[in-house]
Amino acid sequence: MTSPEPDDDTRRILLADDNFGSRELLTRLLRQFTRAELHEVRDGAAALASFHLLRPQITLLDIDMPEPDGMTVLEQIRAAGSEAFVVMVSGHSKLDMVRRAVELGVGGFVVKPYSAQRVVEVLQNYVAKTGDRGLLKEVA
Amino acid sequence: MDPSRVSAARRIYAPRLIGLGLGGIAVAAALLQRGTTPGWAWALAALNALAWPHVAYYWCRRSGGSMAAEQRNLMLDSMLGGFWLPAMGFNLLPSVLVAGMFTMNNLAVGGLRLFLLGLPWQLAGAAVGWWLLGGRMVGTSNLTTIMACLPFLVVYPVTIGLVTHRLSRRLAEQKEQLRHSERMLRTTLDALDAGVLLYDVDDRLVLCNRHFLALHSELADVLRPGDRFEDFLRAVLRQGRVPQARGREQEWLRERLRQHAAPQGPLLRELQGDRWLRIVEQRLPDGSLLALSTEVTEQVRRERALDVARIEAQRQAEELSRTRDEAVSASSAKSAFLANMSHEIRTPLTSIIGFGELLLGDDVAHHDKVDAVRTIIRNGRHLLDVINDILDLSKIETGQVQLERIDVDLPILLRDIVTLVAGRAQEHSLEFAVQPQLPLPAQFTTDPVRLKQILLNFCSNAIKFTKRGSVRLEVRYAADPPVLSFTVADTGIGMTTDQLARLFQPFAQADVSTTRRFGGSGLGLYLSRQLATALGGSIRVDSEPGKGSRFHLLLPLEREAVPADMLTLEGDLHIHERADFAVTSISVPDLSGGRVLLAEDGVDNQRLLAAYLRQAGLEVTVVGNGRDAVETALRRDFDLVLMDIQMPVLDGMEATRTLRAAGYTRSIVALTANVMRSDIQRYLELGCDDVLAKPVDRERFYEVVAERVCAAPGAGRAAAADEAYAREIADLAAQFRAGLPSQLDQIRAALMHTDWAKLRSLIHTLKGTAGSYGFGRLTELSAQIEGELETERHGRAKMLCEGLILEARASLLTAIP
């Protein structure tokens, strides 16, 4: 359902974060490495709706965003039967949270602040997991 | 007396009375007609009619009412009847009546047999009468005679008919009863849970029951009533159904027939398919033979199993007592070993503690300090040797030692030995040389670690006990059978025969004082021998005091494991390439700028490893448990995580698993004392990049750390990206800085209006952004304020906000524009 159709060439990344600064930074970083469409939302409800609408290859969910929070969004995504590549983003890395995320099969757990290295690692993990290089920017 | 026989006599009494009475009347009528008749004839007629039936009745009763006595009476009846025929002048009507009466009587009582038997008696009676009375025929009967005979004509047949009817009915009843009891007998026999076989006096089969046929289903068509027992046995033998008799059929048959003729106790007979019958034969009083066969397969098997179990139990008991003896002797050997061991451990510990205390003193000269530290290190190493050897030993003894079988390059193996031994030999001013006797196999299969352990032990022994001269390692190969032999020869003090005998005992160096003089755990040779055995090889020593010793390790190779590739030239070996081992000081790599997370719960190890890492210029963060390891690793950027496996809260394995599952891609190196091959394999599978054994070998430690830190993404794409990122962030930071004053104004306004909700949202935004643009302190403060606001401690929040504003101002001033 949520996996991209094979002939659909467009790759999408969904960012869900209530903080403008975080989103801004992440978009700028992502643009350096990926040619995917970037979609931004500010809360959990929008994140869920966009997820089902866009079927993004990568979804970055802020755990601390409002209504509902990122973990709940991930739970609902999994409950809908999707195995999509979802990365949790958080200002902290409490073990309980990490474990919960791991149980829900996250593709990564990124602690803010973002750095280029962390963003690259997320993309590398995605490529390693799916073998899909389509969203990487061609390196000259 | 049998009542049924008495009643038979009584039954015949009535018809006889009536018959003879009427017969007497008929005779009297005939005599009257004749006119002149002698007096005795009248008396006889009266006696016949009135007395004879009573005489016959009592006569019959006295003789027990037997059928034979009654027959005799009947024959006398018939003779008397015959006697009266001539007396009546053979007058037709009475003659017919009299003759008919007796023959009918006989017929009714005894059937055709008595009827026929009675005829000669009747004729005899008639002949006697003819002779006594003189033959005279009387033509016809007059009316009187006819009238006298009439009642007789009616009564007699009716009486006889009734008696005959009753008799035949009784006969039918008896037959039915007989059939019934036979049926009952058969049902009962069939219901029996045993095979029943009945033979009559002539040894012919009378009957067998259903169970018997079930036991011998294939005999159903052989067994026929009337067959002789011997024929039956022969049939069974012909079918080969008596396993016991195989090969000696005739003998078995004779034996069986003898048993059958004079049955004794029960006998066991085997059927095909390991089934067993218990047969009891019994002679019945009438001479017939009853055989009962019961299937006792279960019983026989049980008994057999019981026998087996009994033997097994006996064997086990013997084994147990032997094991116990062994255990007792092993346990006493163990106690001696332990006593010795604690001594071996205590000795170096005493030195370590003693010299440690010495160092604590105030006025210790510098060279004394150095001396003390050296002693402590030497003893510590010795202790480590002892403990390693003990652990190896216990692993071997408990069968835990896991030998690997991998292809080993002989040149590389020899080179490793040279590397390790040559330096030490040089320190003792000894010459060390490898002397290969070519040709040698280039490769062979064994456990290289264990093989090296043995050879190194030989070499270090040789170096220890040699004051001057040389130590040589000779290598030879014999092709058939393929055996590789290593010999370490020294020019040392050698050993006496006595010392040689004690050589392979644990803790039995040739002399107790040698331990002190030469060091060593005293377990080395014992351990070597165990390892050699485990490798399938053996150890031999020859030595002469004062001339030196030769230690041989013979290692048979598996024929198929020997590759055809042989080394034939000295040059192939390249053993002596690295000859400069004398300097063993460790070079510390320069890894400045690298960041390492050390997750380790032991404080001493934390300090030691952190010191090692800092020596290499690395920035070290130390955590004491797995949870902190996970949280810190994710929060900050490290080039390497050193993960102790045994940690509280969350162990290293679980921490590593969690990190990898959360997409953590940086290097993780396990620190562990479990260095069995299977353990290492497990850690690598969990996601560790490498494994470092504890206690940590410093050289290898630096090797692994350097490799990992250099491999970390400091260079390459991410770095280039970080440059671009730095540009971007500078751009964003400028924007942020530009917007910061207005944000601060808004915060101040919210503070003045005590609009906590507004303040909270502002602070939250600031927290999320500030850190990313290099205002880490602002993020920290914002987080604190957010916390205070959450718990509605507005006073504290307000105070912190003031601090935040001051901090922001300060950073705006100091930040590079």
Interface residues (C-beta under 8 A of the other chain):
Chain A: D17 D18 N19 F20 G21 S22 E24 L25 R28 L29 Q32 F33 V87 G91 H92 S93 K94 L95 V98 R99 A101 V102 V106 G107 G108 F109 V111 K112 P113 Y114 S115 A116 Q117 R118 V120 E121 V122 Q124 N125 V139
Chain B: R627 V630 E631 T632 L634 R635 D637 L650 T658 A661 A662 G663 Y664 T665 P713 R717 A718 A721 D722 A724 Y725 E728 I729 L732 F736 H764 T765 K767 G768 T769 A770 G771 S772 Y773 A783
